Amino acid sequence: MPSAPVVVLVEPQLAENIGMVARAMANFGLSQLRLVAPKNGWPKKGVREAASGATHVLDNATVFATVAEAITDLHYVLATTARERGQMKRVMGPDDAMRDVVVRGAQKVGILFGRERAGLSNEEVSLADAIVTFPVTDEFPSLNLAQGVLLVGYEWRRAAGLARLPFSGEMLAPPATREAMASLVGALEDSLTTAGFYPPEKRDIIARNMRDMLHRMAMTEQDVRTLRGALRALRRPPRGDRNTS
């Protein structure tokens, strides 16, 4: 499995943001968090509560004085930014960027995320190999730290082939047998005949159309049992009309 990227937050200010970043990382299997000169020190009051259980990410976080120190052991660095910097660097969306990360295999990759208000400085962006930006609207391009990390983490997990859904909508009951379907069709036709539903001259056509409709539904055994039970209930008289003598 390719190495998961390191998330580097540069001078993060709010404990809530750092905690939510840790939560977003844990959602998609990222665990290495580095903090560059966090405002008002580290750890921060309230950060663990904001992480909603992703405290293992916070417990293993490391703190550095500068961006240069935080990336010294990395082989490849990406800088996230919402605005064009005029630097001759490759610019990618998070999907292409994370496919590039996966191709690098065991190389250590870091992703820089800037300050809540100002983002990364041009000098910090210049330390990166490429830029990651997000295809947001021009009318409202602002993302908070956790949102940016969430998008990158999601795309990394997809690119790494790990984005398997936790459950599916597949049928848990086996398909109904022809015998079960024939029994259901027979019960339905008997109930409709008793109710006077069929016009005599069109009975065969309507009955055939209903059989076709039921077969198109690709019912399970449980579906057939449920419908048979519903038909039996409809044939019973209402509770108030039953003979209680």
Backbone hydrogen bonds, N-H to C=O, Kabsch-Sander energy under -0.5 kcal/mol:
donor,donor_aa,acceptor,acceptor_aa,energy
3,S,105,G,-2.1
6,V,109,V,-3.3
7,V,32,Q,-2.7
8,V,6,V,-0.6
8,V,111,I,-2.7
9,L,7,V,-0.6
9,L,34,R,-2.8
10,V,8,V,-0.6
10,V,113,F,-2.9
11,E,9,L,-0.7
11,E,36,V,-3.0
18,I,14,L,-1.7
19,G,15,A,-2.6
20,M,16,E,-2.4
21,V,17,N,-2.0
22,A,18,I,-2.2
23,R,19,G,-1.9
24,A,20,M,-2.4
25,M,21,V,-2.6
26,A,22,A,-2.4
27,N,23,R,-1.9
28,F,24,A,-0.9
28,F,25,M,-0.9
29,G,26,A,-1.1
30,L,25,M,-2.7
33,L,31,S,-0.8
34,R,7,V,-3.0
35,L,62,T,-3.0
36,V,9,L,-3.0
37,A,35,L,-0.7
37,A,64,F,-2.9
39,K,12,P,-2.2
41,G,38,P,-1.6
47,V,44,K,-1.5
50,A,46,G,-1.7
51,A,47,V,-1.0
52,S,49,E,-1.2
53,G,48,R,-0.7
54,A,51,A,-1.5
55,T,53,G,-1.1
57,V,54,A,-0.8
58,L,54,A,-0.9
59,D,55,T,-3.0
60,N,56,H,-1.3
61,A,58,L,-1.2
62,T,33,L,-1.9
64,F,35,L,-2.9
70,A,66,T,-1.7
71,I,67,V,-1.5
72,T,69,E,-0.8
74,L,71,I,-1.7
75,H,108,K,-2.6
76,Y,108,K,-1.5
78,L,110,G,-2.7
79,A,130,A,-2.2
80,T,112,L,-2.2
81,T,132,V,-2.0
89,K,87,Q,-2.4
90,R,129,D,-0.6
92,M,131,I,-2.6
97,A,93,G,-2.5
98,M,94,P,-2.0
99,R,95,D,-1.7
100,D,96,D,-2.0
101,V,97,A,-1.8
102,V,98,M,-2.3
103,V,99,R,-2.0
104,R,100,D,-1.0
104,R,101,V,-0.7
105,G,102,V,-1.9
107,Q,104,R,-2.0
109,V,107,Q,-0.6
110,G,76,Y,-2.2
111,I,6,V,-2.7
112,L,78,L,-3.3
113,F,8,V,-2.8
115,R,119,G,-1.5
119,G,115,R,-1.5
125,V,121,S,-2.3
126,S,122,N,-1.9
127,L,123,E,-0.5
127,L,124,E,-1.1
128,A,125,V,-1.8
129,D,77,V,-2.6
130,A,77,V,-1.2
131,I,90,R,-3.1
132,V,79,A,-2.9
133,T,92,M,-2.3
136,V,134,F,-2.4
148,G,144,N,-2.1
149,V,145,L,-2.5
150,L,146,A,-2.6
151,L,147,Q,-2.3
152,V,148,G,-2.0
153,G,149,V,-2.9
154,Y,150,L,-2.5
155,E,151,L,-2.2
156,W,152,V,-2.4
157,R,153,G,-2.3
158,R,154,Y,-2.1
159,A,155,E,-2.7
160,A,156,W,-2.3
161,G,158,R,-1.6
162,L,157,R,-2.6
163,A,157,R,-0.8
164,R,162,L,-2.3
176,A,219,M,-2.7
181,M,177,T,-2.3
182,A,178,R,-2.8
183,S,179,E,-2.1
184,L,180,A,-2.2
185,V,181,M,-2.9
186,G,182,A,-2.4
187,A,183,S,-2.4
188,L,184,L,-2.6
189,E,185,V,-2.7
190,D,186,G,-2.4
191,S,187,A,-2.1
192,L,188,L,-2.5
193,T,189,E,-2.4
194,T,190,D,-2.4
195,A,191,S,-1.7
196,G,193,T,-1.4
197,F,192,L,-2.8
202,K,199,P,-1.9
203,R,199,P,-0.7
203,R,200,P,-0.8
206,I,202,K,-2.6
207,A,203,R,-2.8
208,R,204,D,-2.2
209,N,205,I,-2.3
210,M,206,I,-2.2
211,R,207,A,-2.2
212,D,208,R,-2.5
213,M,209,N,-2.3
214,L,210,M,-2.6
215,H,211,R,-2.2
216,R,212,D,-1.9
217,M,213,M,-0.8
217,M,214,L,-0.6
218,A,215,H,-1.3
221,E,174,P,-2.6
224,V,220,T,-2.0
225,R,221,E,-2.3
226,T,222,Q,-2.3
227,L,223,D,-2.4
228,R,224,V,-2.6
229,G,225,R,-2.2
230,A,226,T,-2.1
231,L,227,L,-2.4
232,R,228,R,-2.1
233,A,229,G,-2.0
234,L,230,A,-2.0
235,R,231,L,-1.5
236,R,232,R,-0.9
236,R,233,A,-0.6
241,D,238,P,-1.3
242,R,238,P,-0.5
242,R,239,R,-1.2
244,T,242,R,-0.7
